[in-house]
Amino acid sequence: MSEPDPVALNPSDLARARELIRAAERVAVLTGAGISAESGIPTFREAQTGHWARFRPEDLASPAAYRRDPEMVWQWYAGRARDVQAAAPNPGHTALAELERRKGEGFLLATQNVDGLHARAGSERLIELHGNLAQARCERCAHVQPWPGEATAPPPCPVCGATLRPNVVWFGEYLPSAALEASQLAFAQADLALVIGTSSLVEPAASLPLLTLRGGGAVTEINPDQTPISALVTLRLAGRASQVLPALLEDYV
Ligand code: APR
């Protein structure tokens, strides 16, 4: 993967990106695994090492897998939850929390990441489209709780007695409709969408920035690599999120 230093980014692109941010009243942000790469969070596939390498992703992250072998799936997520606890937010996450403070109500951050790092960096106007690894939820009732780190197998729900499961969206499952609808509205109404560190391959998140373009807003993509939306966006900044985002806010007071 190419990783140019942001100072090597075209200065006029940087200036234009800063101007778009400053001028926008409504900013919608979509993030993916790339923003957490520099916090050392392995992607789903990167985490499949050692014992886990022989499994296909859908053998670990699907309702069918959980029915077949709940203990194994639980242990896979327990490992990922431990990885995430050991990591810390990076300057990319922090810059987005800062942008939220500047934009206030006109700001929304929708993330596909389940690592919880945006919340730990201080983001509050945040939608975790794919859930959160640091939480478990009940299979039957609405109960959500912090991940029970001591459990080596799925424990019963303390409210209704059904089985707890990881609070993440699995292959073949729908995104929570309220979260998706709120995100779609924010992107449709945004003057500016920032698309950061996502391969823009997984729907429905991948289409969110297209709603902004359709509504007449601008889209800035921050990603060292090209993606399927690169040809459509208003502006592309080919750099790392942890360097480009702080640079964009540098003189924004
Ligand atoms: N800064 C910005 N972008 C980066 C960086 C970085 N430092 N490092 C990598 N990237 C980019 C890569 O070029 C790639 O385009 O981040 C993107 C990561 O893509 P994916 O690994 O496909 O992650 P994501 O788009 O979040 O995946 C979406 O797919 O695996 C499922 O449900 C899972 O939420 C996930 C969804």
Boltz pocket constraint, residues with backbone or C-beta under 6 A from the ligand:
constraints:
  - pocket:
      binder: B
      contacts: [[A, 1], [A, 31], [A, 32], [A, 33], [A, 34], [A, 35], [A, 37], [A, 38], [A, 43], [A, 44], [A, 112], [A, 113], [A, 130], [A, 169], [A, 196], [A, 197], [A, 198], [A, 199], [A, 200], [A, 201], [A, 202], [A, 222], [A, 223], [A, 224], [A, 225], [A, 226], [A, 227], [A, 239], [A, 240], [A, 241], [A, 242]]
      max_distance: 6.0
